[in-house]
Amino acid sequence: MIRALALGASLFAVLSPALANDDAGQKKAEVCAACHGPAGNKPTTPETPRLAGQEYEYLVHVLVEYHKGTRVSPIMNAMAKPLTDKEIRDLASYYSRQDGLTGKR
C-alpha cells in the first residue's frame, strides 16, 4: 500500500504541469528552436515534429523515453540525456501551452 502511494506521488510529480515553470521551459527551449523552430511551431524539416500545442503528458512521456534511450533518435537522445525531471516538466509545460495545430475531436 505504501509502495503504491509512493509510486502515485512520483507519477503525479512527473505528470503534473502545476509543478512546471513555463519561463524556465522557454529558456531551456532556446536550444530546441534550432530544429523545432521558435516556440516549437516551425520545424526546419518535414521530419521534425511540431511541439507547440502537444499534450503535456505526451511531451513528458516522449522526453523521458529519449532520456532513458528507450525511444531512439541520435539527436534527441543526446539532447534529452542531460535533462533533469524538472527540466522535462518545464519544457513539456512550455510547449503544451503554445499555439499549435488544432484539430477536431
NORFENLIN-V512475 format. One line per field, one symbol per residue. ss: DSSP state (H for helix, E for strand, C for the rest). A space follows every 10 residues. Layout:
ss->???
//
This chain:
ss->CHHHHHHHHH HHHHHCHHHC CHHHHHHHCC CCHHHHCHHH CCCCCCCCCC CCCCCHHHHH HHHHHHHHCC CCCHHHHHHH HCCCHHHHHH HHHHHHCCCC CCCCC
//
